């Protein structure tokens, strides 16, 4: 695709951070054409991480999550269509067809449609009191029901479920987490660090049921009353929160015939199989120069990917080279994770610091002892130190890496500790 003409039209579909950042990138450049933002939600684009944390606990106003207010969009002549659903894409005529039947012509189209939370095919999964957590409305509904003493069952041991469990405990709810595996977060962090987060939850009064599955949501008069587990145990509950992951919202892309594969397949500029259409954020499956083809559902991806896509649209292509990053807060434990590990079972885990004191850095090394990812827990100013090690792919010395007294720059294998002399 050639550069978007100055009098062209850029249409962006989405209601999260990625959509807002795509608009920001376009209006922050020399592009003088028409920019249209289409979002099915009633709100201006907003950030989602607080929905399971401070917003759910009632500690922050929703306005703090809104990326830009009305005045910002108006001042940049952005045509914002709120509460409007995109129905389909006509690639032949380059038209985005809205649910109302209106057709929006585009010269370039950016899809930032995010993810859709999964709900199991479980009887009564649609009963009142059954929740997911993806939108403001989801958080409002859950927050309104989380009264002191309310019984909440969280199904799933991922980040959203654990953050929501922590918030629910802060609000005085009784919380049980149902895990399919033996430890939460084990697929991402491995069993040792999964146990770390399991212990953290347990110490704050959360009951964890391991190796279980929910067979049915129990209900009475259309309202959830508990869950039936595979073991036959019945857990009473006033609320059930399913945190079993999310799927990329690829319906528009699929019906348009774009190439898919765990999301929308894009190149290093986030360009899809149609040169006039780009995809960013949760739906984008892109080639990373160090990690291969990946798709990440992180706040940080939504923050940075749109600038690369819009620059390419405007004729200034620069391949994306950003390391995946995310963060989480549970109780008094905060963490930052940078890098990418598709399967921690195939890596070597090094702990730098004190796991018991909950102040450490976890580091995942490849078979060649190159750093793939790090997670700093209650230890800060680490990301900028480890990024050069991840990007370089240099072989590291695990012993030096585990010693907090040794500077990060001095942890490479060429500075390996010599073996002790024989007695």
C-alpha positions as CSV (number, residue, x, y, z in Angstrom):
1,X,0.0,0.0,0.0
2,X,1.3,3.5,-0.9
3,X,1.2,6.2,1.7
4,X,-2.2,7.5,2.6
5,X,-2.9,10.7,0.7
6,X,-3.3,13.8,2.7
7,X,-6.9,14.1,1.8
8,X,-7.6,10.4,2.5
9,X,-9.7,8.8,5.2
10,X,-8.4,6.7,8.0
11,X,-11.0,4.6,9.8
12,X,-10.3,3.0,13.2
13,X,-12.5,0.4,14.8
14,X,-12.2,-0.3,18.6
15,X,-13.0,1.1,22.0
16,X,-9.8,0.4,24.0
17,X,-6.4,1.9,24.4
18,X,-5.2,0.6,21.0
19,X,-7.9,2.5,19.2
20,X,-7.2,5.7,21.1
21,X,-3.5,5.4,20.4
22,X,-4.1,4.9,16.7
23,X,-6.1,8.1,16.6
24,X,-3.3,9.8,18.6
25,X,-0.6,8.7,16.2
26,X,-2.6,9.9,13.2
27,X,-3.5,13.3,14.6
28,X,0.0,13.7,16.0
29,X,1.6,13.5,12.5
30,X,1.2,15.7,9.5
31,X,-1.9,13.8,8.3
32,X,-4.6,16.3,7.4
33,X,-7.2,13.9,6.1
34,X,-10.4,12.6,7.8
35,X,-10.0,10.3,10.8
36,X,-13.0,8.4,12.0
37,X,-13.2,6.3,15.2
38,X,-16.0,3.7,15.4
39,X,-16.6,2.0,18.8
40,X,-19.5,-0.3,19.8
41,X,-19.2,0.9,23.4
42,X,-21.1,3.9,24.7
43,X,-17.8,5.4,26.1
44,X,-14.8,7.0,24.6
45,X,-11.8,4.6,24.4
46,X,-10.5,3.7,27.8
47,X,-7.8,1.6,29.5
48,X,-8.9,-1.8,30.9
49,X,-6.3,-2.9,33.5
50,X,-8.0,-0.9,36.4
51,X,-11.3,-2.8,35.8
52,X,-10.0,-5.7,38.0
53,X,-8.1,-3.5,40.4
54,X,-8.7,0.0,41.6
55,X,-11.8,0.7,39.6
56,X,-13.4,-2.6,40.8
57,X,-12.6,-1.6,44.4
58,X,-14.2,1.8,44.0
59,X,-10.8,3.6,44.5
60,X,-10.7,5.3,41.1
61,X,-13.2,7.1,38.9
62,X,-13.9,5.8,35.4
63,X,-12.9,9.2,34.0
64,X,-9.3,8.4,35.0
65,X,-9.3,5.4,32.6
66,X,-10.6,7.4,29.6
67,X,-7.6,8.0,27.3
68,X,-8.8,11.3,25.9
69,X,-11.9,13.3,26.6
70,X,-14.4,14.7,24.1
71,X,-12.6,18.0,23.8
72,X,-9.4,16.3,22.8
73,X,-11.1,14.5,19.9
74,X,-13.1,17.6,18.9
75,X,-10.0,19.8,18.9
76,X,-8.3,17.4,16.5
77,X,-11.4,17.1,14.2
78,X,-11.8,13.4,14.8
79,X,-15.2,12.0,13.9
80,X,-16.1,9.8,16.9
81,X,-19.0,7.3,16.5
82,X,-19.9,5.9,19.9
83,X,-22.3,3.1,20.4
84,X,-22.0,2.1,16.8
85,X,-21.2,-1.4,15.8
86,X,-19.2,-2.3,12.7
87,X,-21.1,-5.0,10.8
88,X,-18.8,-5.9,7.9
89,X,-15.9,-4.8,5.7
90,X,-16.4,-4.6,1.9
91,X,-12.8,-4.9,0.8
92,X,-13.6,-4.5,-2.9
93,X,-15.1,-1.0,-2.5
94,X,-13.1,-0.2,0.7
95,X,-16.2,0.4,2.8
96,X,-16.8,-0.3,6.4
97,X,-20.5,-1.1,6.7
98,X,-22.1,-0.2,10.1
99,X,-24.9,-2.1,11.8
100,X,-27.2,0.8,10.9
101,X,-26.5,0.2,7.2
102,X,-24.3,3.3,6.8
103,X,-21.2,2.8,4.7
104,X,-17.9,4.5,5.6
105,X,-15.4,4.7,2.8
106,X,-11.8,4.3,3.9
107,X,-8.4,4.6,2.3
108,X,-6.9,2.7,5.3
109,X,-8.6,0.8,8.0
110,X,-7.2,-0.1,11.5
111,X,-8.8,-2.9,13.4
112,X,-8.3,-2.6,17.2
113,X,-11.3,-4.8,18.2
114,X,-9.7,-6.4,21.3
115,X,-10.8,-9.6,22.9
116,X,-14.0,-11.4,24.0
117,X,-14.0,-13.1,27.4
118,X,-14.7,-16.9,27.2
119,X,-17.8,-18.4,28.8
120,X,-18.0,-22.2,29.0
121,X,-20.8,-24.3,27.6
122,X,-22.0,-24.9,31.2
123,X,-25.6,-25.2,32.2
124,X,-27.0,-21.9,33.6
125,X,-23.8,-19.9,32.6
126,X,-26.2,-17.1,31.7
127,X,-27.8,-16.9,35.1
128,X,-28.0,-13.7,37.0
129,X,-24.9,-13.4,39.2
130,X,-22.6,-15.0,36.6
131,X,-19.9,-12.5,35.5
132,X,-17.0,-11.9,33.2
133,X,-14.7,-8.9,33.4
134,X,-13.8,-7.1,30.2
135,X,-15.8,-3.8,30.1
136,X,-16.9,-1.0,32.3
137,X,-20.3,-2.5,32.5
138,X,-18.9,-5.8,33.5
139,X,-16.9,-4.2,36.3
140,X,-19.9,-2.1,37.4
141,X,-22.1,-5.2,37.6
142,X,-19.6,-7.1,39.6
143,X,-18.7,-4.2,41.9
144,X,-22.4,-3.6,42.7
145,X,-22.8,-7.2,43.9
146,X,-19.6,-7.4,45.9
147,X,-21.0,-6.7,49.3
148,X,-19.4,-7.5,52.6
149,X,-19.7,-11.2,53.1
150,X,-20.8,-12.0,49.6
151,X,-19.6,-15.4,48.4
152,X,-17.7,-15.3,45.2
153,X,-16.4,-18.2,43.2
154,X,-13.7,-17.3,40.6
155,X,-13.3,-19.9,37.9
156,X,-9.8,-19.8,36.5
157,X,-6.4,-19.0,37.9
158,X,-5.2,-16.3,35.4
159,X,-4.2,-12.7,36.0
160,X,-7.7,-11.3,35.8
161,X,-9.2,-13.9,38.1
162,X,-6.5,-13.4,40.7
163,X,-6.6,-9.6,40.6
164,X,-10.4,-9.7,40.9
165,X,-10.1,-12.2,43.8
166,X,-7.7,-9.8,45.6
167,X,-10.1,-6.8,45.0
168,X,-13.0,-8.9,46.2
169,X,-11.2,-9.8,49.4
170,X,-10.4,-6.1,49.9
171,X,-14.2,-5.4,49.7
172,X,-14.9,-8.1,52.3
173,X,-16.2,-10.9,50.1
174,X,-15.5,-14.6,50.7
175,X,-13.6,-15.9,47.7
176,X,-12.9,-19.4,46.3
177,X,-10.8,-19.9,43.2
178,X,-11.4,-23.0,41.2
179,X,-8.2,-24.2,39.3
180,X,-8.1,-26.8,36.5
181,X,-4.4,-27.3,37.3
182,X,-2.4,-27.5,40.5
183,X,-1.2,-23.9,40.6
184,X,-2.5,-20.6,39.3
185,X,-0.5,-18.9,36.5
186,X,1.5,-22.1,36.0
187,X,1.1,-21.9,32.2
188,X,2.8,-18.4,32.2
189,X,5.2,-18.6,35.2
190,X,5.7,-22.3,35.9
191,X,4.8,-24.2,39.0
192,X,7.2,-22.6,41.5
193,X,6.0,-19.0,40.9
194,X,2.5,-20.3,40.5
195,X,2.8,-21.5,44.1
196,X,4.1,-18.1,45.1
197,X,0.9,-16.5,43.9
198,X,-1.3,-19.3,45.4
199,X,0.4,-18.8,48.8
200,X,-0.2,-15.0,48.5
201,X,-3.9,-15.6,47.8
202,X,-4.3,-18.1,50.6
203,X,-2.7,-15.9,53.1
204,X,-5.4,-13.3,52.4
205,X,-8.2,-15.8,53.0
206,X,-8.8,-17.1,49.5
207,X,-9.6,-20.8,49.2
208,X,-8.0,-22.5,46.2
209,X,-9.4,-25.7,44.9
210,X,-6.9,-27.4,42.7
211,X,-7.4,-29.9,39.9
212,X,-11.1,-29.1,39.7
213,X,-13.5,-28.1,37.0
214,X,-17.0,-26.5,37.1
215,X,-19.5,-28.8,35.5
216,X,-22.6,-26.6,36.1
217,X,-23.6,-23.3,37.5
218,X,-26.3,-24.0,40.0
219,X,-29.3,-21.6,39.9
220,X,-32.7,-21.0,41.3
221,X,-35.3,-18.7,39.7
222,X,-32.7,-17.7,37.1
223,X,-30.1,-16.6,39.7
224,X,-26.8,-18.3,40.5
225,X,-26.7,-20.1,43.8
226,X,-23.4,-21.9,43.4
227,X,-21.4,-24.3,41.2
228,X,-21.2,-28.0,40.8
229,X,-17.6,-29.3,40.6
230,X,-16.4,-32.4,38.7
231,X,-15.7,-34.1,42.0
232,X,-19.4,-33.7,42.9
233,X,-18.8,-31.0,45.5
234,X,-21.4,-28.2,45.5
235,X,-20.0,-24.8,46.2
236,X,-22.6,-22.2,47.4
237,X,-22.1,-18.8,45.8
238,X,-23.8,-15.5,45.4
239,X,-21.5,-14.6,42.5
240,X,-19.6,-16.6,39.9
241,X,-16.8,-14.9,37.9
242,X,-15.4,-16.8,34.9
243,X,-11.8,-15.8,34.3
244,X,-10.9,-18.6,31.9
245,X,-9.3,-16.4,29.2
246,X,-10.4,-14.5,26.2
247,X,-10.5,-14.9,22.4
248,X,-9.4,-12.3,19.9
249,X,-12.4,-10.5,18.5
250,X,-11.8,-11.5,14.9
251,X,-15.3,-11.7,13.5
252,X,-14.9,-8.6,11.3
253,X,-11.6,-9.9,9.9
254,X,-12.9,-13.4,9.4
255,X,-16.0,-12.3,7.5
256,X,-13.8,-10.0,5.4
257,X,-11.6,-13.0,4.4
258,X,-8.4,-11.8,6.1
259,X,-5.8,-14.4,6.9
260,X,-6.2,-15.6,10.5
261,X,-4.2,-17.8,12.8
262,X,-4.6,-17.3,16.6
263,X,-5.8,-13.8,15.8
264,X,-5.3,-11.8,12.6
265,X,-2.0,-12.5,10.8
266,X,0.0,-9.3,10.2
267,X,3.5,-8.4,9.2
268,X,6.1,-6.5,11.2
269,X,4.2,-3.3,10.3
270,X,0.8,-4.8,11.5
271,X,-0.5,-4.9,7.9
272,X,-2.9,-7.7,7.3
273,X,-3.2,-9.8,4.1
274,X,-5.2,-6.8,2.7
275,X,-2.7,-4.0,2.2
276,X,-5.2,-1.4,3.2
277,X,-6.2,-3.0,6.5
278,X,-4.1,-3.1,9.7
279,X,-4.7,-4.9,12.9
280,X,-3.2,-4.0,16.4
281,X,-3.6,-4.9,20.0
282,X,-5.1,-8.2,21.2
283,X,-6.1,-9.4,17.8
284,X,-2.7,-8.9,16.1
285,X,-0.5,-12.0,15.5
286,X,2.8,-10.5,14.4
287,X,6.4,-11.7,13.8
288,X,8.7,-10.6,16.6
289,X,12.4,-10.4,15.7
290,X,13.4,-12.3,18.8
291,X,10.4,-14.4,19.8
292,X,9.0,-15.5,16.5
293,X,5.3,-15.0,15.6
294,X,3.4,-14.1,18.8
295,X,0.1,-12.5,19.9
296,X,0.0,-10.7,23.3
297,X,-3.0,-9.4,25.1
298,X,-1.2,-6.8,27.1
299,X,-1.8,-3.1,27.9
300,X,1.6,-2.3,26.6
301,X,0.9,-3.8,23.2
302,X,-2.1,-1.6,22.8
303,X,0.1,1.4,23.9
304,X,2.8,0.9,21.3
305,X,1.7,-1.1,18.3
306,X,-0.7,1.5,16.8
307,X,2.2,4.0,16.3
308,X,4.0,1.5,14.1
309,X,0.8,0.7,12.1
310,X,-0.1,4.4,11.6
311,X,3.5,5.3,10.6
312,X,3.4,2.6,7.9
313,X,0.0,3.9,6.7
314,X,1.4,7.4,6.4
315,X,4.5,6.3,4.5
316,X,7.1,6.0,7.2
317,X,7.4,2.2,7.9
318,X,9.6,1.0,10.7
319,X,9.3,-2.6,11.8
320,X,8.0,-3.2,15.4
321,X,10.8,-4.3,17.8
322,X,9.2,-3.7,21.2
323,X,9.5,-6.2,24.0
324,X,6.2,-7.5,25.4
325,X,5.5,-6.0,28.9
326,X,2.7,-6.2,31.4
327,X,2.2,-5.6,35.1
328,X,-0.1,-6.9,37.9
329,X,-1.0,-5.8,41.4
330,X,-2.4,-8.2,44.1
331,X,-2.6,-7.1,47.7
332,X,0.8,-5.6,48.6
333,X,2.6,-7.4,45.8
334,X,3.3,-5.6,42.5
335,X,5.2,-7.0,39.6
336,X,6.4,-6.1,36.1
337,X,7.1,-8.7,33.4
338,X,9.1,-8.0,30.3
339,X,10.0,-10.4,27.4
340,X,8.2,-13.5,26.2
341,X,8.2,-17.2,27.3
342,X,5.8,-19.4,25.4
343,X,6.4,-22.4,27.7
344,X,8.3,-22.0,31.0
345,X,8.8,-25.8,31.1
346,X,11.5,-25.4,28.4
347,X,13.5,-22.8,30.3
348,X,15.8,-22.4,33.3
349,X,14.4,-20.3,36.1
350,X,16.8,-18.2,38.1
351,X,15.7,-16.3,41.2
352,X,17.6,-13.1,42.0
353,X,16.6,-11.9,45.5
354,X,14.5,-13.3,48.3
355,X,11.4,-15.3,47.2
356,X,10.2,-15.7,50.8
357,X,10.5,-12.0,51.5
358,X,8.5,-11.3,48.2
359,X,11.2,-9.0,46.8
360,X,12.9,-10.7,43.9
361,X,13.5,-10.9,40.2
362,X,12.5,-14.1,38.3
363,X,14.5,-14.7,35.1
364,X,13.8,-17.2,32.4
365,X,16.8,-18.5,30.4
366,X,16.9,-20.4,27.2
367,X,18.9,-23.7,26.7
368,X,21.8,-21.4,25.6
369,X,21.4,-19.3,28.8
370,X,20.1,-16.3,26.9
371,X,17.6,-14.2,28.8
372,X,14.1,-14.6,27.4
373,X,12.0,-12.7,30.1
374,X,12.1,-11.3,33.6
375,X,9.6,-10.6,36.3
376,X,10.5,-8.1,39.0
377,X,8.3,-8.5,42.2
378,X,8.3,-5.6,44.7
379,X,11.7,-4.7,43.2
380,X,11.7,-1.7,40.9
381,X,13.8,0.0,38.2
382,X,14.7,-3.4,36.8
383,X,13.1,-3.3,33.3
384,X,15.6,-0.9,31.8
385,X,18.4,-3.0,33.2
386,X,17.3,-6.3,31.8
387,X,16.1,-5.1,28.4
388,X,19.6,-4.9,26.9
389,X,20.3,-8.5,28.0
390,X,17.0,-9.7,26.4
391,X,17.6,-7.8,23.2
392,X,21.3,-8.9,22.8
393,X,20.6,-12.6,23.3
394,X,24.0,-12.8,25.0
395,X,24.9,-15.9,27.0
396,X,24.6,-15.2,30.7
397,X,26.1,-16.8,33.8
398,X,23.2,-18.1,36.0
399,X,25.3,-17.9,39.2
400,X,26.2,-14.2,38.7
401,X,22.6,-13.5,37.5
402,X,21.2,-14.9,40.8
403,X,23.5,-12.6,42.9
404,X,21.8,-9.2,43.6
405,X,25.2,-7.7,44.5
406,X,26.5,-8.2,41.0
407,X,25.5,-5.4,38.5
408,X,23.3,-6.6,35.6
409,X,25.9,-5.6,33.1
410,X,28.4,-8.0,34.8
411,X,26.2,-11.1,34.5
412,X,27.4,-12.3,31.1
413,X,29.0,-15.7,30.7
414,X,32.4,-14.2,29.7
415,X,32.6,-13.0,33.3
416,X,31.7,-16.4,34.7
417,X,32.8,-17.2,38.3
418,X,35.9,-19.4,38.0
419,X,35.6,-22.8,39.7
420,X,36.9,-23.1,43.3
421,X,40.4,-24.5,43.5
422,X,40.7,-28.1,44.8
423,X,41.3,-28.6,48.5
